[in-house]
Structure formats: C-alpha cells, structure tokens
Amino acid sequence: MSKLDLQFYQSNNILDIGKFLLGKILYTNISNKITSGMIVEVEAYLGATDKACHSYKNKKTKRTEAMFETGGVSYVYLCYGIHYLFNIVVGEKDNPCAVLIRAIEPIDGINIMLERRNFNKLTDELTNGPGKLTQSLGITDKVNKQSLISNLIWVEDHNIKILKKDILSSYRIGVDYAGKDAKLPYRFYIKNNQWVSKS
C-alpha cells in the first residue's frame, strides 16, 4: 500500500489513467479526520480538443488555471453553485486534462462521512455521485491545486486488481452541450459495483 507518485499522473495517456484509477483508494485528511473510499467511477476530460472540458480551446480562467498545472494536483470547482466536484489533473504542464472522480466505495471514516452527509445509516447514496463523495470526504475548493502526494488528499494503490472485462465505459453525464463530444465513451466504471452513480 503506497501513494501513487507524481509520475503516474503525468502520462499523456489520459484514458488509461482514468481506467487505472479504478480500484485505487482516495484519501482525505480534513480537520484531522481521515476518510477514504475506493474509486469505482471516473470521467476523462481531454483538454483543448474536448468540447466537454472546461479547458476546451485552452481556455484559461481563474477557475480552470489548476488544469494547466503538471499532472498530480487537484482541480476542485463548484458545480451549479451547490456541489464541489473533485478532479485529478493529469498529463504534462499546459496540456489541461483531468479525470473527474464520480463515485467511491466508502472504506475509512464511514461515521465521519455519514455525519457530513447527515445520514443515519450507510447506503450507496452516500457516495454514488461526484457531489456526494466530495461532501462525504470533506473536499471543498480549499483543496484546489493541492498536490496529490500531500498529507491532505492523496490516492493509494492497495493492489486491488480490476480486470479489463470488469471495466465498462459509456458517454459522460451532463455534458449534452458538447455536441458530438458528449457521446465519447470517456466514462469508466466497475461492472456491477453498487456504488456507481445511478445517472
């Protein structure tokens, strides 16, 4: 069990990184409370050429500047003014690509997650969506641009092997505005995992 190193995130094989993240464990240490979950669903966003990506046509704004960093930092933004969404910046510097973490299977600190979500019992609704998992893990824009080898937020490899046949793909969710790019099969998830989003 060890943290993924920065080299892992800096490959330009963005789709492969998205698939490889399935089965890895996402940790946070927020206010000295450690929580974690296994990544079970992701979406890949391929930068300047991807109409669904915030950095399409290399658009750099205060919100998107994290995406232009070298892979291995967090990109956290507020969606619809309600939910924080957590992305992992991947690839080389100024090649603004990212992988959105869409769902996790809770592991550590479940009671903390339940409290943060105001839940009385554990159900898949706790973390089966990108806004749900960030609330459960205590992720806000305060961890935007944070290194993923820090002691605040990081990803570990626990040698959980997800077979290729158990990695399914589909179009990404909520990006209809992207035209033909909305139909690209860049959402990856673990077959038959109950924590995958219902969308």
C-alpha positions in Angstrom: 0.0 0.0 0.0 1.6 3.2 -1.1 0.7 6.6 -2.5 0.6 6.9 -6.3 3.6 9.0 -7.3 3.5 12.1 -9.4 4.9 10.2 -12.4 1.7 8.2 -12.6 -0.4 11.3 -13.1 1.9 12.9 -15.7 1.4 10.4 -18.5 -0.4 11.8 -21.6 -2.4 8.6 -21.9 -5.3 10.2 -20.2 -7.9 7.5 -20.9 -5.5 4.9 -19.5 -5.0 6.9 -16.3 -8.8 7.1 -15.9 -9.1 3.3 -16.1 -6.1 2.7 -13.9 -7.6 4.9 -11.2 -10.5 2.4 -10.8 -9.8 0.3 -7.7 -7.4 2.9 -6.2 -8.1 4.4 -2.8 -8.8 8.1 -2.5 -7.9 9.6 1.0 -8.6 12.9 2.6 -7.3 14.2 6.0 -9.6 17.2 6.6 -9.5 18.7 10.1 -7.5 15.7 11.3 -10.3 13.3 10.2 -9.2 10.6 7.8 -11.7 9.3 5.3 -11.3 7.1 2.2 -13.0 5.2 -0.5 -12.2 3.0 -3.5 -12.6 4.8 -6.8 -15.3 3.0 -8.8 -16.3 5.5 -11.4 -14.5 8.3 -13.3 -14.8 10.5 -16.4 -11.8 11.6 -18.5 -11.6 15.1 -20.0 -9.1 15.6 -22.8 -8.3 19.3 -22.6 -8.1 21.7 -25.5 -9.7 19.5 -28.1 -12.6 18.2 -25.9 -15.7 20.3 -26.1 -16.9 18.9 -22.8 -13.8 20.0 -21.0 -13.5 23.3 -19.1 -10.2 24.0 -20.8 -11.6 23.5 -24.3 -9.6 25.6 -26.8 -7.0 26.2 -24.0 -9.4 28.5 -22.2 -7.6 29.6 -19.0 -9.6 31.3 -16.3 -9.2 31.7 -12.6 -11.4 28.6 -12.2 -9.5 26.5 -14.7 -5.9 27.5 -14.0 -5.3 24.4 -11.9 -5.9 22.3 -15.1 -2.8 23.9 -16.7 -0.5 22.6 -13.9 1.6 19.5 -14.3 -0.4 16.4 -13.5 -0.7 15.3 -9.9 -2.7 18.2 -8.4 -6.4 18.6 -7.6 -8.9 20.6 -9.6 -11.9 21.4 -7.4 -14.8 23.6 -8.6 -18.3 24.5 -7.6 -21.0 23.0 -9.8 -24.4 24.8 -10.2 -23.4 26.8 -7.1 -24.2 23.8 -4.9 -21.7 20.9 -5.2 -18.0 20.8 -5.2 -16.6 18.3 -7.8 -13.1 16.8 -7.5 -10.9 16.2 -10.5 -7.3 14.9 -10.8 -5.2 17.0 -13.1 -3.2 14.6 -15.4 -0.7 14.9 -18.2 2.0 17.4 -18.9 2.0 21.1 -17.8 -0.1 23.3 -20.1 -1.9 20.2 -21.5 -5.0 20.9 -19.5 -6.6 17.4 -19.0 -8.3 16.0 -15.9 -10.1 13.0 -14.6 -13.3 13.6 -12.6 -13.9 11.2 -9.7 -17.6 10.3 -10.0 -18.1 7.7 -7.3 -16.3 5.9 -4.5 -17.0 2.8 -2.3 -16.5 4.0 1.3 -13.8 2.4 3.4 -12.3 4.5 6.2 -14.1 7.0 8.4 -17.6 6.0 7.4 -19.1 7.5 10.5 -17.5 10.8 9.6 -18.9 10.6 6.1 -22.4 9.8 7.5 -22.2 12.9 9.7 -21.0 15.1 6.9 -23.9 14.0 4.8 -26.5 14.0 7.6 -27.2 10.3 7.0 -28.4 7.9 9.7 -27.2 4.7 8.0 -24.8 3.6 5.2 -26.4 3.3 1.8 -25.0 3.7 -1.7 -26.5 7.1 -1.8 -23.7 8.3 0.5 -21.0 8.4 -2.2 -22.5 7.3 -5.6 -22.1 10.7 -7.3 -19.4 13.3 -7.7 -21.1 15.9 -5.4 -21.9 13.2 -2.8 -18.4 11.9 -2.5 -16.8 15.3 -2.1 -19.2 16.2 0.7 -18.5 12.8 2.4 -14.7 13.3 2.1 -14.8 16.9 3.2 -13.5 18.2 -0.1 -14.1 21.9 -0.9 -12.3 24.5 -3.0 -9.8 24.8 -0.1 -8.0 21.8 -1.6 -8.0 23.1 -5.1 -4.5 22.9 -6.7 -3.4 20.7 -3.8 -0.6 18.2 -4.5 -1.9 14.6 -4.6 1.2 13.4 -2.7 0.4 15.7 0.2 -1.0 14.6 3.6 -4.2 16.4 2.9 -5.5 14.5 -0.1 -3.9 11.6 -1.9 -4.5 8.3 -3.7 -3.1 4.9 -2.7 -2.6 1.6 -4.6 -3.8 -1.3 -2.4 -3.1 -3.9 -5.1 -6.8 -4.2 -5.9 -6.9 -5.6 -9.5 -9.8 -4.7 -11.7 -10.0 -7.0 -14.7 -10.4 -5.4 -18.1 -13.6 -7.3 -18.6 -15.0 -5.6 -15.5 -14.2 -2.0 -16.7 -17.2 -0.7 -18.6 -17.5 2.6 -20.5 -20.2 4.9 -21.6 -20.7 8.5 -22.6 -20.1 11.2 -19.9 -23.0 12.5 -17.9 -24.4 16.1 -18.0 -22.3 17.3 -21.0 -25.0 17.4 -23.7 -23.8 20.9 -24.6 -20.6 19.3 -26.1 -22.3 18.1 -29.2 -20.6 15.0 -30.7 -18.0 15.1 -27.9 -20.9 14.4 -25.5 -21.1 10.9 -27.0 -17.4 10.0 -26.5 -17.1 6.9 -24.3 -14.9 8.5 -21.7 -16.8 7.5 -18.5 -15.3 4.3 -16.9 -16.8 2.3 -14.1 -16.6 -1.0 -12.4 -19.1 -3.6 -13.6 -21.8 -4.5 -11.0 -20.4 -2.2 -8.3 -23.3 -0.9 -6.2 -21.6 2.4 -5.6 -21.5 3.5 -9.2 -23.8 6.5 -9.8 -27.3 5.8 -11.0 -27.3 8.6 -13.7 
